[in-house]
């Protein structure tokens, strides 16, 4: 991929592509019963901070290690439905608001170059430190870039990222970005993501929905209709999965029994 003018090119080591074996029907229809998901959504109880969800909110969460939103293993929907995008190992994956997700390493294991953007330097450093890796680090006035062996994390403001920074986005994985943002920010987030991508870019989007009176996010409720409102004008959309969260999900255990998850496959038309 072409790098920002202040950064050196990243040398990629192509790994063997290990596609998850699955029935092709799963790519069109909702799957049957799945294994309970790990603790990927934890209710927040931080009062007024929740209404703002500004950069200080997220920086403080990482500094205080209040990262219940961090999933302790690879997301099961990613494993099951990634193949539905028809991914090729040489294609580049963009992961917005990536945190230190194990999903990044899993995507790299499939052979992809992986580019994430994340606000917190704690998350970026921890991703590599927890794997015993000392990444290369380069900075300019907007971003600090951590990179090693085909994974690069751009630490800074997602909205400052330009198509010139990430010109070759083939695939997008959004598990915890759209649902991390309040309603007032989501339209801007989607518009920027659409501007960063190009015709033919495919996306795997995972959303969470629940009665708004039942819980105060993040994660925020994003219904299927809202997804279509955001993306239908520019993308082909297929819902692959829609199911109530399992009983042992942390949200369900705290009384949010009507929450559902949806998984979408999307392809940018223009």
WOKA-V37946 format. One record per helix or strand. SS is the DSSP state (@ for helix, = for strand). FROM is the first residue (numbers start at 1). TO is the last residue. If there is no record, write none. Layout:
ss = [SS/SS]
from = [FROM/FROM]
to = [TO/TO]
This chain:
ss = [@/@/@/@/=/@/=/@/=/=/=/@/=/@/@/=/@/@/=/@/=]
from = [24/49/55/76/92/102/113/121/136/144/151/158/171/178/183/202/212/224/235/250/260]
to = [27/52/63/85/96/109/118/129/139/148/155/160/174/180/196/209/214/231/244/253/268]
